[in-house]
Amino acid sequence: MPLAQVLAQAAAALEAAGVPSPRVDAELLAAHVLGISRGRLASMVMMGEEFSAGDSENYAHLVDRRATRVPLQHLTGVAHFRYLDLSVGPGVFVPRPETESVVQLAIDAARGLEHPIMVDLGTGSGAIAGSLAHEVPGARVHAVELSDDAFPYAARNLAPLGVKLVQGDLTHAFAELDGSCDVVISNPPYIPANALPREPEARDHDPHMALYGGGEDGMVLPRAAAATAARLLHPGGFFVMEHAEVQAEAMSAMFAASGDWEKVTTHLDLTGRDRATSGIRR
């Protein structure tokens, strides 16, 4: 069967299953099966080429699994984040596009600094720390991750980038850096206890350890991250933390009540939602 027809059928099946980007996912799965780029796949479609029998069987299996809302990244083993291709799989939080704009805030804060010391609290796959190391010249980047499942992914992704990665609790991490850091960033677990992610990919496949922030309001780990950031940063240092849209007011109040921060600012994501809060260490 011609690739064009196979892709059309796969996209229709994924659309019927409620997958948000059915055509894109169908193409990415096909490119993964064939071991080629999506651009090369488009050329093969235009030339009327066909799947081999073996490739067709493998592809059908992956499409069926994606239709059950297994994350695309778990099927391909790769998550694309800013300029990085990250190794991911079951047990590690799949990085989201909205986090890319939070990372940009940290990168902007480090601009013009010579060899800035930057810390990522709760790195997961290493997406944030890896992006800082890749995009901030001369940065000395440190990252911490607690999960036994996520840590190997972070180690694999961050080793080529020179990030200092440790396994442990973000509450106590990097005591040797107290008062010396320029930028701290965190995308901690923050979902309230009684809330469920809308997307089946997150609800059914992301590790609960990476989702739920603790307590009814989900603020236990965000409070811990803010306290650690205050400990690590020198006066004038920058901290930014991602959170749920509904937590923006609580985050601003927490920053203000601690007395550790000035110039507390709420930041919008690309869809105009309040998704991050930053402050300057007093």
N, C-alpha and C positions, 0 to 999 in steps of 0.2 A: 504494500500500500504506500502511495506517495507520502512523503513527510508532511506536505501541506494538509492532506486529509487527516493524517494521524493527529497532528497538532490541533486541527479544528475540532475533532471529536474529543480530544483530551480537554481542551478549553471549555467545551460545552458541558462536559461532565463536572469539571471543577466549578463552573458557574452555577450549575444546578445544586451543588453541595454547599454553596454560599461562600466559597473562597473569594476573598476581596479582589484579587488581581489574577483571574483565571488564565488569561492568555499569556501574561508574563510568566506565571508559574509553569504553565505547560511548556513554554520555550526553555526556561531555565532547567527544568527536569530533563528535557530532551538533550540539551547541550551537555548536561552532566553525564547522561548515559553514554553519549558519543565521545566524551572527553574533549570537547571543542568549545570555543567561545560562542556566545549568542550571535555575534556578528557572522561567524562562519556558518552557523546553523541557518541564518537567513539566506546566505548564498546558496546553500544546499537546497533549500526550499525553492528558490527561484529557478534552480537548474533541474527541478523535478526529481531529485534523488529520493531513494526509499530507505527505510529502516531494514536492517537484516532481521531474520527471524529471531535471533537471540536478543538483539537490542530491542526489538518490538516487545518481547515478553518482559524484559527488565523494565522497560518504560511503562508498560501497562500496570505492572506491580506498584511502581512508585506513584503513578497517577491515582491508583485506587487508595493508597495510603494517604496521599495528600487530600483526597476527597473526604477522608475521615478526620481531617483537620490536624493531622500530624504536621508540625511546622516544616516548611520548606527547607529551612536550614538544617534540620535534623536529617533530612533525606539526602541532602547534598554534602553535609558536613562542613559547610562554609557559610559564614555571615559576612556580608559586606558592610563596613562601617567607615565612613569618611574615606581615607585612602588605604585602608587595610582590608585584607581578606583574613578573617579569623576562623580558626578551628573551633567548632561548637558541636554539641550533641546533647543527648539526654543527661540531665543533672546540672546543666549550666544555663543561666539566664541568657536568652538570645537578645543581643543589643538592639535597641529600637532607633528609628530615624530621629525621633524627637530629642534624643540624648545628644545628637550631633551638635545641636545649637547650644546646649549647655557646655559642651567641651569648647566650643568657640569662645565662650565667655572667659574660660580659664586661659586659653591661648592668648586672647587679647590682653588679659591682665599681666601676662608674662612678657609681653612685647617690650623690647628695649632693655630687658634685664640681662645681665651677663651671668651665665650658668645658674639660672634660677633653680631653686629647690622646690619641687612640686610633688604633691602626695595625692594619691587616689585611695579613698577609704571604701573598701568593699568592691574590689575590681571585677569580680565575676569572671568573664571571659578575657579580661584585660583590655577591653575596647577603649576605655577612657585613658588608662595609663599608656597604652600603646600609641594612641593618637598624640598624646602630649610629647612622648619621646620622639615620635616621627616628625612632628611639625614644629616643635620649639627648639631652635638651634642651641646646642650646649646645655640643654636642660638635664638636671639630675632628678630622675623620676623614681619615686618609691610607691609601692602598692601593697595592699594587704587584702587577703581573702581568707575567710574562715572555713568555707565548705570543703569537705574532703572530695566531693564530686567535681566541684568547679575548679579547684586549685590546679589540677593537672592541665586543664585547658589553658588557664592563665599562664602557667609555666611555659607551655609550648608556644603560646602566642607572643610572650614578652621576652623570651630568651634572646631572640635575634636583635631586639631593640635596646638592650642594655638596661632594662628596668630592674631595680632592686625589688624583688618580690618576696614577701614573707607570708607564712600561713599563721593566722591568729585572729583574735578579736580586735575589731577596729577601735574599741574603747581604750585599749592599752597599747596600741601600736606605736612604734617609733619613738620611744621615750628619749632616745639619743638625739632626736631632732627637735626637742622642745624649744620653742622660741626662735627657731632659725629658718622656718620655711617661708617661702614667698607666696605660694599658691596651694590651696587645698581644695579638692573637689570631691563630691560624693554623690552617687546615685544609690542611696541605701534602700533596703526594703521599706516601704511606707504604706502599703495598702491596709486600711482598717480591718479589724478582725471580722466584722460582719459584712464586708464587701467582697464581691466576686468579680474578677475580670470578665468583661463582656466577651472577649474573643476566646473561642475554644482552645486556640493554640497556646495562649497564656494560662488559661484556667486549668487545662488538663495536662499541660506538658512542662511549663516552667516550674522549677522547684519552689515549693512553698517557702522555703528558707530565704529565697531571693525576692519574694513578693510581700509578705506580711511583716509590717513594721513593729508589731508588738503593741498590746493594749487595744482598747476599743477604738481609739482614734488613729492607730498606726504610727504613733509619734515616738515610741520608745527608742527605736534605732536612729531616727533623725535627730532626736535630742542628744544621743550619745555621739553621733557624728559631729554635731555642732560643738559639743564640749571638747572633743578631741582636736577639732580644727582650731579652736581658741587656744588650746595648749600648744599646738605645733607652730602656729604662726607668730612671726615677729610683729610688732606694731606697724600698721600700714599694710600688712599682708592681706590677701584676698581669699575669701571662701565663697563657694557657690555650691548649692545643693538642689538636686532635682526632687520634685514631689508631685503629688496629685493636685489637679486643679482645685479641688475642694479644700485643700489644706493650705492654700496661699495665705489666708488671713492668720491662721494659727502659726504658720512658719514666721511671718513677720512679727507677730506678737512674741514668739519664743526668742527670736534674735534680739528684740528690743528689751525684753525682760531680763535677759542674762547680763546686760551691761557690758558685754564683750565687744559689741559691734557698733559701728557708725555707718552712715550712708547705706542703710538697709534698702534693698531694691528688689522688687518682684519683676521677673522676666517672662515674656510671652514666648510660646513656641510658634512654629510656622503657621499653625491654625488659629493663633490669637488667644490661646488658653494660658492661664497663669501656671507655669510649669517649673519654675526655678526661683530661688531666692538667694541673694548674695549680700555680703557685708564686708566691710573693711575692719580689720582688727584694731581696736583702740590701743 
